[in-house]
Amino acid sequence: EVLVEELNFANGIELSPEEDYLLVLETGRPRIHKYHLKGEKAGKVEILTDRLPGLPDNIKLNDRGNYYVGLSGSRLPNTWHILEVLAPHNIFRKFVSRLVSMVLVPAKFVNQI
């Protein structure tokens, strides 16, 4: 069952200790979503933050109830990251991804020689 629609590269999920919500990371648009499982807001999703200093890459709950979010890359204040620009445009993301792969394949081959 899909709980949150239109995520761009979901890259981490963690259940709360009370099991009343899920935190979901979205790398394509650097955000943290909170999906409510119980209570008045059950079935609803809210954006906790969309101002992360980097691109989120997994989330982990520690034994004290704190969440750790790994960040890759960096985002400067008031600027855009290429993933954010391409996020809403699937065709462009696929094109850029394949283009990068096509460039890297010959480089890997040359490095093996």
KAWO-V219170 format. One line per field, one symbol per residue. ss: DSSP state (H for helix, E for strand, L for the rest). A space follows every 10 residues. Layout:
BEGIN
ss->???
END
This chain:
BEGIN
ss->LLLLLLLLLE EEEEELLLLL EEEEEELLLL EEEEEELLLL LLLLEEEEEL LLLLEEEEEE ELLLLLEEEE EELLLLLLLL LHHHHHLLLH HHHHHHHHHH HHHHHHHHHH HHL
END
